[in-house]
């Protein structure tokens, strides 16, 4: 208990104003000792600055105090009082019990520091007695508030695959603290467009989840999570999305004259079951005579696949002696993407 301080000019009033003396209870010629008039204690000297930890403050008045002086005004320099009005959350007035106790609950904020809590007995605007106590709000660790995880650490950069981001909150958080903010440096929280920030309220299981849609380009995304001023981060790597299938198209006629002057554009369209393959895939081309198994011709101007998954090449059969049916094949090494188209070689 901290000793009471008396406002200037009020000391002489304590015996006559604050206390209603009962016969035989005290010496009327002696003022009460400070701790007999007003004392203040706290249930803890230190708590975490996590926004929900609380401290119980007990102000003790002399039980003989007159009824008009039995209200205690609590104020604090940090934190807020439970039950106080939002507009005056750092001040609350509490009536004392018949035993002379007035209780207030101080909730820690998220700002570390030392709160000076003051209890006052007032007569109008005049402060008759003051007691104070200090409570330290120690910096809280983010892991004590929430933990963020991304179970799948890698995903294809196909513009469609979704990766779950999971935030587990401590069950001690207040309802107002259960809104979780997410931001990302790559990908989107919506399949309909680029949405790189969003808010989600945790469910009854104290878990907040979002789905991060892969970007179209390889990247490492840093997902930042904020809860009541506390910040955590996790990363996911979006790797090049390999093609899974391929469709091959030859422009113009499939009857190709066997000469150097005959040229055809061959287009390979790459596909994935989900999303679009990443651009830059190297497509290989080959032409083979169906009857002999011999390869022939030349492919020039080969382009890597573009953002639409299309790669092209110019095919020149040359002065080959092969005639009849042949197969042009395109494939991407190391993947299942493989396509063929039948052509017919004819005399020039």
C-alpha positions in Angstrom: 0.0 0.0 0.0 1.3 3.4 -0.9 1.0 6.3 1.6 -1.6 8.9 1.0 -0.8 12.5 0.0 -3.1 15.3 0.9 -3.8 18.3 -1.4 -2.7 21.6 0.0 -5.3 23.2 2.2 -7.1 19.9 2.8 -5.2 18.4 5.7 -7.1 20.3 8.3 -10.4 19.1 6.8 -9.7 15.4 7.1 -10.8 14.9 10.6 -14.0 16.9 10.2 -14.9 16.3 6.6 -13.8 12.8 5.6 -14.4 10.9 8.8 -17.6 10.5 10.8 -16.1 9.7 14.2 -17.8 7.2 16.5 -17.4 7.6 20.3 -14.4 5.8 21.6 -13.1 5.0 18.1 -10.4 7.7 17.8 -8.9 10.7 19.4 -10.9 13.7 18.1 -7.9 16.0 18.6 -5.6 13.9 16.4 -5.9 13.7 12.6 -6.1 10.2 11.1 -2.9 8.6 9.9 -2.6 8.8 6.1 -3.0 5.1 5.4 -6.1 5.1 7.6 -7.8 7.6 5.2 -6.9 6.3 1.8 -4.6 3.5 0.5 -4.1 1.9 -2.9 -2.7 -1.5 -3.8 -2.5 -3.4 -7.1 -2.7 -7.2 -7.7 0.5 -7.2 -9.7 3.5 -4.9 -10.2 4.1 -6.1 -13.8 2.0 -7.4 -16.6 2.4 -8.0 -20.3 1.5 -5.1 -22.6 -0.7 -7.4 -24.7 -4.0 -5.5 -24.7 -5.9 -7.9 -22.5 -3.9 -8.6 -19.3 -5.5 -6.9 -16.3 -4.6 -5.7 -12.8 -7.0 -5.3 -9.9 -6.6 -2.1 -8.0 -8.0 -1.8 -4.5 -8.5 1.6 -2.9 -9.2 1.4 0.9 -11.0 4.1 2.8 -11.4 4.4 6.5 -14.7 2.6 7.1 -15.9 5.6 9.1 -15.7 7.9 6.1 -18.9 9.9 5.5 -21.2 8.7 2.7 -20.6 11.9 0.6 -16.8 11.1 0.5 -17.0 7.4 -0.3 -16.5 7.7 -4.1 -13.0 7.1 -5.4 -11.8 8.5 -8.7 -9.2 6.3 -10.4 -7.0 7.6 -13.2 -4.1 6.1 -15.1 -1.3 7.3 -17.5 -1.3 4.0 -19.5 -3.9 1.4 -20.2 -7.7 1.7 -19.7 -10.2 0.8 -17.0 -12.6 -2.0 -17.6 -16.2 -0.6 -17.6 -15.1 3.0 -18.2 -16.7 5.0 -21.0 -14.7 4.9 -24.3 -14.3 8.6 -24.3 -12.8 8.6 -20.8 -11.3 5.2 -20.6 -8.4 6.3 -18.4 -10.7 7.5 -15.6 -13.4 5.8 -13.6 -15.3 6.6 -10.5 -16.1 3.7 -8.1 -18.1 3.9 -4.9 -16.6 2.2 -1.9 -18.2 -0.8 -0.2 -19.5 -0.6 3.4 -16.1 -2.0 4.3 -14.4 1.0 2.6 -13.0 -0.8 -0.5 -13.3 0.5 -4.0 -12.1 -1.9 -6.8 -11.1 -1.0 -10.3 -9.7 -3.2 -13.1 -6.9 -1.8 -15.2 -6.4 -3.4 -18.6 -3.0 -3.2 -20.2 -2.6 -1.6 -23.6 -0.1 -2.7 -26.2 2.3 0.1 -25.4 5.1 -0.8 -23.0 5.8 1.6 -20.2 5.0 2.3 -16.6 1.5 3.3 -15.6 1.0 5.6 -12.7 -2.4 4.9 -11.2 -3.9 7.5 -9.0 -6.9 7.1 -6.6 -8.5 10.4 -5.3 -11.2 11.3 -2.8 -12.8 14.6 -3.9 -15.1 17.2 -2.6 -16.4 18.9 -5.7 -13.3 20.1 -7.5 -11.2 19.9 -4.4 -9.0 16.8 -4.0 -9.2 15.7 -0.4 -6.8 12.7 -0.5 -4.6 11.0 -3.1 -2.8 7.7 -3.3 -1.0 6.2 -6.2 0.7 3.0 -7.3 2.8 2.1 -10.4 2.2 -0.8 -12.7 4.8 -1.8 -15.4 3.5 -2.9 -18.8 6.3 -5.1 -20.2 6.7 -5.6 -23.9 4.8 -8.7 -25.1 6.2 -11.1 -27.6 4.3 -11.6 -30.9 4.3 -15.4 -30.4 2.4 -14.8 -27.2 -0.4 -13.1 -29.2 -0.5 -15.2 -32.4 1.5 -17.6 -34.6 1.4 -17.4 -38.4 2.1 -20.4 -40.6 2.0 -21.3 -44.3 1.8 -25.1 -44.4 2.7 -25.3 -48.1 6.0 -23.5 -48.4 6.1 -23.6 -52.2 3.5 -23.3 -55.0 3.5 -23.0 -58.8 3.3 -19.4 -60.2 0.3 -20.3 -62.4 -2.0 -17.4 -61.5 -4.6 -19.8 -60.0 -3.2 -22.2 -57.3 -4.2 -21.1 -53.8 -2.0 -21.3 -50.7 -3.5 -21.2 -47.2 -2.2 -18.8 -44.6 -3.2 -19.7 -41.1 -3.1 -17.5 -38.0 -3.6 -19.0 -34.6 -4.6 -16.4 -32.0 -4.3 -16.8 -28.2 -7.8 -17.4 -26.8 -7.2 -14.6 -24.3 -7.6 -11.9 -26.8 -10.6 -9.6 -26.6 -13.2 -9.7 -29.4 -12.0 -6.3 -30.6 -8.5 -7.8 -31.0 -9.6 -10.8 -33.1 -9.5 -8.9 -36.4 -6.4 -10.1 -38.4 -4.8 -7.9 -41.1 -2.9 -9.6 -44.0 -0.7 -8.1 -46.6 1.5 -9.8 -49.2 4.3 -8.7 -51.5 3.3 -11.2 -54.2 0.2 -13.0 -55.3 -3.4 -11.9 -54.4 -6.0 -12.5 -51.8 -8.6 -12.6 -54.6 -8.9 -14.6 -57.9 -10.8 -11.7 -59.4 -7.9 -9.2 -59.4 -4.8 -8.0 -57.5 -5.8 -7.7 -53.8 -2.7 -7.5 -51.7 -4.3 -6.7 -48.3 -7.3 -7.9 -46.5 -8.8 -8.3 -43.0 -10.4 -11.4 -41.5 -12.0 -12.0 -38.1 -10.9 -15.1 -36.4 -13.5 -17.8 -35.9 -14.7 -19.5 -32.7 -11.6 -21.7 -32.9 -9.4 -18.5 -32.6 -8.1 -19.2 -36.1 -8.0 -16.8 -39.1 -7.4 -18.2 -42.5 -6.9 -16.6 -46.0 -6.1 -18.1 -49.4 -3.3 -16.5 -51.3 -3.6 -16.9 -55.1 -0.4 -17.5 -56.9 1.0 -14.8 -59.2 1.8 -15.5 -62.8 5.5 -14.8 -62.3 7.9 -16.7 -60.0 8.5 -14.8 -56.8 8.9 -15.1 -53.0 6.0 -13.6 -51.2 6.3 -12.2 -47.7 3.0 -12.3 -45.9 2.7 -9.8 -43.1 0.2 -10.4 -40.3 -0.9 -7.7 -37.9 -3.1 -8.3 -34.8 -3.7 -5.4 -32.3 -0.4 -3.8 -33.1 1.6 -7.0 -33.1 3.3 -8.0 -36.4 4.4 -11.4 -37.7 5.6 -12.6 -41.1 5.9 -15.8 -43.1 7.0 -16.5 -46.6 6.0 -18.7 -49.5 8.0 -19.3 -52.7 6.1 -19.3 -56.0 8.1 -21.4 -58.5 7.9 -21.5 -62.3 4.7 -23.4 -63.2 5.6 -26.2 -65.5 3.3 -27.2 -68.4 1.5 -30.5 -68.2 0.2 -30.8 -71.7 0.8 -29.4 -75.2 -1.3 -28.8 -78.3 0.6 -28.5 -81.6 -0.7 -26.5 -84.6 0.9 -26.1 -88.1 -0.2 -22.9 -89.9 -1.5 -23.3 -93.4 -1.8 -26.6 -95.2 -0.6 -29.9 -93.7 0.6 -30.8 -97.2 4.2 -29.5 -97.2 6.5 -29.3 -100.2 9.9 -30.8 -99.6 12.1 -27.8 -100.4 14.1 -25.0 -98.7 11.6 -22.4 -100.0 8.7 -24.1 -98.2 8.2 -22.8 -94.7 5.5 -23.4 -92.1 4.9 -21.8 -88.7 4.5 -24.3 -85.9 2.8 -23.2 -82.7 2.9 -25.1 -79.4 0.2 -24.2 -76.9 1.1 -25.2 -73.3 -1.5 -26.0 -70.7 -1.8 -26.9 -67.0 -4.7 -28.5 -65.2 -4.8 -25.5 -62.9 -3.8 -22.0 -64.1 -1.4 -21.1 -66.8 2.2 -22.3 -67.3 4.9 -19.7 -66.5 6.3 -18.0 -69.5 9.8 -18.8 -70.7 9.4 -22.6 -71.1 11.9 -24.0 -73.7 10.0 -26.0 -76.3 11.9 -28.5 -78.5 10.8 -29.5 -82.0 11.5 -32.4 -84.3 10.2 -33.8 -87.6 10.3 -37.5 -88.3 9.3 -39.6 -91.4 6.7 -42.1 -90.3 7.9 -44.9 -92.6 11.6 -44.6 -92.1 11.9 -43.0 -88.7 14.4 -40.6 -90.1 14.5 -37.0 -88.8 14.6 -34.2 -91.3 14.1 -30.5 -91.8 15.1 -27.4 -89.7 13.3 -25.4 -87.0 14.4 -21.8 -86.7 13.3 -18.7 -84.8 12.2 -20.8 -81.8 10.6 -18.6 -79.1 10.2 -19.5 -75.5 6.6 -19.7 -74.3 4.9 -16.3 -73.7 2.5 -15.3 -71.0 -0.3 -17.1 -72.8 1.7 -20.3 -72.9 2.5 -20.1 -76.6 5.9 -21.0 -78.2 6.5 -20.8 -82.0 9.0 -22.0 -84.5 9.5 -21.9 -88.3 9.8 -25.3 -90.0 11.7 -25.7 -93.2 11.7 -29.3 -94.6 14.6 -28.7 -97.0 15.4 -30.8 -100.0 14.7 -34.1 -98.2 14.0 -37.3 -100.1 11.3 -38.3 -97.6 7.8 -38.4 -98.9 4.5 -39.3 -97.5 3.3 -39.0 -93.9 5.5 -37.5 -91.2 5.1 -36.4 -87.6 6.1 -33.0 -86.2 6.6 -33.3 -82.4 7.0 -30.6 -79.7 7.8 -31.2 -76.1 9.2 -29.6 -72.9 12.0 -31.5 -71.3 11.3 -32.7 -67.8 7.6 -32.3 -68.0 4.6 -34.3 -69.4 4.0 -31.7 -72.0 4.3 -33.5 -75.4 2.3 -32.9 -78.6 2.3 -34.2 -82.2 0.8 -33.3 -85.5 0.7 -35.3 -88.8 1.8 -33.7 -92.0 2.3 -35.0 -95.6 5.5 -34.3 -97.5 4.9 -33.9 -101.2 7.1 -33.0 -104.2 7.8 -29.3 -104.6 
